[in-house]
Amino acid sequence: MLHEYDLTQLIQPLCGWFLQNARKLPWRDDPTPYHVWVSEIMLQQTRVEAVKSYYTRFIKALPDVTALAQCEEDVYLKLWEGLGYYSRVRNLHAAAVQIMQEYDGRIPDDYGTLLKLKGIGSYTAGAIASLAYEKPEPAVDGNVLRVLARVSADDTDILDPGFKKETERLLRELLKECCSSPKDTEPEDAGKESARRDGSEKAEIPSISPRIFNQALMELGALVCVPNGAPNCEICPWRDLCLARKMQLTDKLPVRAKKKERRKEEKTILLIRDGDKIALHKRPSKGLLAGLYEFPNKQGHLSESQVISLVRDMGYSPLRIKRLADSVHIFSHVEWHMIGYSVLVEEEAFATKEQKQRAAMEELVFADAGEQKEHYALPSAFAAYRKDI
Ligand code: SF4
């Protein structure tokens, strides 16, 4: 079990391995608090490879907290377009405003204060405090829980919040015990045995740079003790220390309780065309994909005739209708099963006054492909229909 396992023995091989094998990633070049924060938020639920170009573009457009706090909603949503989980960028913006108002524009270095910022949970607070400020705080995500459950052969459900809390407690203790101040520990020294405790049985304990240690744990989970498929035990720095490997339990650990099944929703997506322009609708400011643009859509799978009368009710005169391909988009808790129609409507110039009034109530904007690309953030849930523009 994790709480019975001697974690200090893991430090040296882990940090030594990391210093030899760390990937070169754009946010590691200059780990300012802002860079760490933005990258860690982007990396939640998203692959490193997918994040790289988004990160570079985002930092170029919004290089600091001030720029982010002053940014318009449509602009930051556009920068996030396609990355998914859009509440992340809304929270980033809200927290930037909070930092400007309450902390004079400086991202706090204290773990407890970081937790008060919108969208910052224990993992991100730990990452900012340790990676940017070298504070002895843990940054525990699913990767860290998995590798530690395996190395200690702990069969507790890693989705149990109690296990995460206990892991954070143990790592915080370890970091506090073994941490050197930043000026004492250059990255090259991290993981070397250096400190000596008088009178202790464990005469030598390794010194830790919290930044190196936490990054190394994450890197091990990403490159070696991987979540999908078999772990690469042969190249693992912990291969001689790992109880799951010794006990041949690597395919059984970690234990994860079954998740609830996702809800399935049927939708009909409408590409309403007026010349070379397509109708878009801004989603409500709360809930799933809040504030983003979407193609007009309705619950359920509608027939061609239902779509025609719906489009008429919206104040447009359909001229031609074509069925588009079906598509499925999976969110964390819900699946959208979509069918689509392209509906060519009579040009707005020919609409009656009554039609124009009804159309105005629908609050649609018409934009051509270039305008959509430039100004309107459309979530990837609609990607299958975007190619039909
Ligand atoms: S030895 Fe294998 S199972 Fe154990 S921590 Fe390393 S990669 Fe994971």
Residues whose N, C-alpha, C, O or C-beta is under 5 A from the ligand:
A	BS01	SF4	V147 R150 V151 V224 C225 P231 N232 C233 C236 W238 R239 C242 A244 R245 T250
